[in-house]
């Protein structure tokens, strides 16, 4: 979670939503783009205090794209390592990082030797070479946190995760795997990208990670609206509530509801998702414009990895028993299929217009699903590669 203050200045809703979805702790990303550290310091203190009052745990994930002082890392950790909200693993305070390159300092000499008590230190890596990553960090780290590789295909990402699982075991270290619901960023010419896995980035990866059994799974992210990777509700500052803002009206709450199933299975050590009769649901997520239609304001080209995006509605049933599911997409004829028990995913070509989803089961009047998401438009004022999830 980015250490940013919600519009109402209260983290209680975020924490309660996370707890309800089976999330045990927030990794607090400290730093980031245009970071105001005086402001972030106040937010961090408030977050720890509110987390403690709600019996929730948090830990620091130092953003090394902006934190360039080893003494800042030392001071932050030593300030919060014994806080009642601090996440402990095997009695040690958890400490992690987000990084796309190694820092200028020596971790052991400049940071770890000054921390008290000693942390469980699991820094981040964007490496696609698990063996070398573990070897390089083995002298000072207790494990690695592997970030989502947006430039890889779904099968390539699965292979990388399998390597990290194997090397974690071989090195006798910890592994924090990551999973994200989506990625899309469009700020300027240097930050104009989507991701290369399309719908595989969320459901497929969760199911694969359940089989690999990492030590921890980190959802990236809770509230990074600018990268469209949030799993909570769309809740930006009022000044962003504009249709030109690609996250303002794009609710991702369905991803959070799905998380409850996956988190429960992971913590129980299960390799598949079990759905109880009283919690069945069917979700859908999709982009609200064709991938190759640029906005009316063509100030930027189409985003990187646009070739990987399919103009589909992705329907995701979570069922205890088989059920009949129907998608009405725009002017297309209704598409009906029978979904099997458990978790499945169906990609259905979309049409411009309203998007309506229904599900039912013969002889079971207690199971009825009816949902409607945002309409799909041929073109918006500005290109939007985000998804809505309902």
DAZI-V131602 format. One record per residue. N is the residue number from 0. SS is DSSP state (H for helix, E for strand, L for the rest). PSI is psi in degrees with one decimal (NA if undefined). NEAR is the number of other C-alpha atoms within 12 Angstrom. Layout:
N,SS,PSI,NEAR  N,SS,PSI,NEAR
This chain:
0,L,132.1,39  1,E,135.9,37  2,L,74.4,39  3,L,149.2,36  4,L,131.2,27  5,L,160.8,25  6,L,-33.3,16  7,L,2.0,14  8,L,13.3,17  9,L,127.6,19  10,L,-1.0,32  11,H,-43.8,24  12,H,-43.1,22  13,H,-46.5,38  14,H,-44.0,33  15,H,-37.8,24  16,H,-42.6,26  17,H,-45.9,36  18,H,-40.6,25  19,H,-23.3,22  20,L,5.0,27  21,L,14.1,27  22,L,130.6,34  23,L,-20.9,33  24,E,157.3,38  25,E,130.8,41  26,E,113.9,44  27,E,105.2,45  28,E,109.5,38  29,E,110.9,44  30,L,-140.7,35  31,L,-177.7,27  32,L,130.3,20  33,L,41.2,13  34,L,132.8,21  35,L,99.0,17  36,H,-30.2,23  37,H,-42.3,13  38,H,-44.5,17  39,H,-34.9,25  40,H,-41.5,25  41,H,-41.9,19  42,H,-43.1,26  43,H,-44.5,37  44,H,-44.3,29  45,H,-39.1,24  46,H,-48.1,43  47,H,-42.1,37  48,H,-46.0,25  49,H,-36.2,27  50,H,-43.2,33  51,H,-38.5,25  52,H,-20.9,18  53,L,11.5,24  54,L,46.5,21  55,L,153.1,33  56,E,150.1,35  57,E,162.5,42  58,E,159.9,46  59,E,134.3,47  60,E,101.4,38  61,E,124.0,39  62,E,102.1,37  63,L,4.2,31  64,L,-15.5,24  65,L,-27.1,25  66,L,112.0,31  67,L,8.5,23  68,L,120.9,23  69,H,-31.9,27  70,H,-30.4,21  71,H,-41.3,26  72,H,-45.9,34  73,H,-48.1,30  74,H,-42.5,21  75,H,-48.7,33  76,H,-48.7,36  77,H,-24.6,26  78,H,-37.7,23  79,H,-3.2,35  80,L,-28.5,32  81,L,10.6,26  82,L,146.2,29  83,L,-20.1,23  84,L,-6.6,32  85,E,131.9,38  86,L,127.2,33  87,E,136.8,27  88,E,119.3,24  89,L,36.8,10  90,L,-0.7,14  91,E,140.1,21  92,E,131.4,32  93,E,138.0,44  94,E,133.3,46  95,E,-179.3,39  96,E,160.1,41  97,E,127.9,38  98,L,146.1,29  99,L,2.4,22  100,L,159.1,19  101,L,146.3,23  102,L,171.5,25  103,L,-19.2,15  104,L,169.1,19  105,L,121.5,19  106,H,-46.8,28  107,H,-49.3,20  108,H,-44.9,16  109,H,-19.7,20  110,H,-66.2,29  111,H,-35.7,30  112,H,-12.3,19  113,H,3.6,22  114,L,141.6,31  115,L,128.0,22  116,L,170.3,23  117,L,134.4,27  118,L,166.7,36  119,E,104.0,34  120,E,114.8,38  121,E,86.6,41  122,E,161.6,43  123,E,157.4,40  124,E,145.9,36  125,L,11.5,30  126,L,147.1,29  127,L,4.7,27  128,L,91.2,25  129,H,-42.3,35  130,H,-47.2,26  131,H,-34.4,19  132,H,-45.3,31  133,H,-40.0,36  134,H,-43.2,22  135,H,-33.8,21  136,H,-0.2,29  137,L,-27.4,26  138,L,-24.7,18  139,L,-17.5,25  140,L,150.4,35  141,L,-1.8,32  142,E,-167.2,42  143,E,149.0,48  144,E,109.4,46  145,E,124.1,43  146,L,160.2,34  147,L,135.2,42  148,L,95.7,34  149,L,-17.3,34  150,L,-9.0,26  151,L,156.8,26  152,L,169.7,25  153,H,-45.4,28  154,H,-37.6,20  155,H,-41.2,22  156,H,-40.0,37  157,H,-40.3,32  158,H,-40.2,22  159,H,-43.8,32  160,H,-39.3,43  161,H,-36.8,29  162,H,-43.1,29  163,H,-38.1,42  164,H,-43.6,36  165,H,-43.3,23  166,H,-32.1,27  167,H,-44.9,36  168,H,-45.2,21  169,H,-36.8,18  170,H,-6.0,26  171,L,46.2,19  172,L,174.9,33  173,E,160.4,35  174,E,121.8,42  175,E,112.0,38  176,E,158.9,43  177,E,151.2,39  178,E,141.0,44  179,L,146.5,40  180,L,-29.4,47  181,L,163.2,46  182,L,133.2,45  183,L,130.6,39  184,E,133.5,34  185,E,80.7,31  186,E,-42.2,24  187,E,-172.6,15  188,L,-29.0,15  189,L,-15.4,12  190,E,77.7,18  191,E,83.7,25  192,E,156.5,33  193,L,-134.6,38  194,L,157.6,37  195,L,5.1,29  196,L,-7.4,34  197,H,-130.0,40  198,H,-13.2,38  199,H,-14.0,36  200,H,-22.8,38  201,L,-70.1,41  202,H,-51.3,37  203,H,-42.1,29  204,H,-41.3,37  205,H,-48.0,43  206,H,-35.0,32  207,H,-42.0,33  208,H,-32.6,41  209,H,-34.6,34  210,H,-33.9,23  211,H,-22.5,32  212,L,62.4,32  213,L,166.2,35  214,L,-35.7,30  215,E,154.2,33  216,E,126.7,40  217,E,124.9,39  218,E,122.2,42  219,L,97.5,39  220,L,-179.8,37  221,L,-45.1,41  222,L,27.4,39  223,L,83.0,34  224,H,-34.8,38  225,H,-22.8,35  226,H,6.6,34  227,L,26.8,41  228,L,14.1,44  229,L,145.7,40  230,L,-7.6,44  231,L,-177.7,40  232,L,155.2,32  233,L,116.7,36  234,L,57.2,30  235,L,172.6,28  236,L,151.4,20  237,H,-33.2,14  238,H,-13.7,12  239,H,-2.6,18  240,L,79.1,16  241,L,142.2,16  242,L,-13.7,17  243,L,-13.2,24  244,L,121.5,29  245,L,5.1,36  246,L,-11.3,41  247,L,-44.0,27  248,L,14.1,30  249,L,89.7,40  250,L,135.1,33  251,L,18.2,39  252,H,-29.4,33  253,H,-33.6,35  254,H,-37.4,42  255,H,-39.0,37  256,H,-38.7,35  257,H,-35.3,41  258,H,-36.9,38  259,H,-40.5,30  260,H,-46.9,37  261,H,-43.1,39  262,H,-41.8,36  263,H,-43.7,28  264,H,-43.2,27  265,H,-47.0,31  266,H,-22.4,24  267,L,-3.4,16  268,L,17.8,20  269,L,153.3,21  270,L,0.8,23  271,L,168.7,29  272,L,128.2,34  273,L,135.3,28  274,L,123.2,27  275,L,156.1,17  276,H,-38.4,17  277,H,4.1,14  278,H,14.6,22  279,L,146.1,32  280,E,162.1,39  281,E,128.2,45  282,E,165.1,40  283,E,147.8,48  284,E,150.3,46  285,E,158.2,47  286,E,155.5,48  287,L,18.6,40  288,E,155.6,35  289,L,144.7,33  290,L,-35.9,35  291,L,14.8,24  292,L,109.3,26  293,L,165.6,24  294,L,166.9,27  295,L,-40.4,16  296,L,88.4,16  297,L,60.8,18  298,L,-18.7,17  299,L,153.7,22  300,L,175.5,25  301,L,150.1,30  302,L,158.6,34  303,E,145.8,26  304,L,15.2,26  305,H,-27.6,31  306,H,-21.6,20  307,H,-8.5,26  308,L,133.1,36  309,L,141.4,27  310,L,72.1,31  311,E,156.3,31  312,E,129.2,43  313,E,112.5,34  314,E,129.9,41  315,E,97.1,42  316,E,139.9,43  317,E,103.2,40  318,E,148.6,36  319,L,-32.9,24  320,L,163.1,27  321,L,149.2,28  322,E,159.6,32  323,E,126.8,27  324,E,136.7,38  325,E,131.8,35  326,E,125.6,40  327,E,107.8,32  328,E,105.6,35  329,L,-128.9,28  330,L,-0.8,18  331,L,152.4,19  332,L,146.8,16  333,L,137.5,21  334,E,117.0,27  335,E,137.4,23  336,E,161.6,25  337,E,120.3,25  338,E,138.1,27  339,L,163.0,22  340,L,154.4,26  341,E,-150.8,29  342,E,131.4,33  343,L,172.8,34  344,L,135.2,30  345,E,125.3,31  346,E,123.4,25  347,E,124.8,31  348,E,130.8,27  349,L,163.0,36  350,L,152.8,29  351,L,142.0,25  352,E,-159.3,22  353,E,149.7,24  354,E,113.9,40  355,E,136.0,36  356,E,130.9,37  357,E,154.8,33  358,E,145.7,36  359,E,172.5,28  360,L,128.3,25  361,L,129.4,15  362,L,5.6,12  363,L,85.0,15  364,L,-16.8,11  365,L,-13.6,15  366,L,106.6,25  367,E,129.4,24  368,E,132.6,29  369,E,117.4,21  370,E,152.6,25  371,E,131.6,26  372,E,-171.9,33  373,E,148.3,29  374,E,157.3,30  375,E,128.8,35  376,E,152.5,28  377,L,-29.0,25  378,L,137.7,25  379,L,172.2,25  380,L,-43.4,20  381,L,145.8,28  382,L,138.0,39  383,L,112.5,48  384,L,10.1,47  385,L,166.8,45  386,E,155.9,48  387,E,141.9,40  388,E,120.7,43  389,L,NA,37
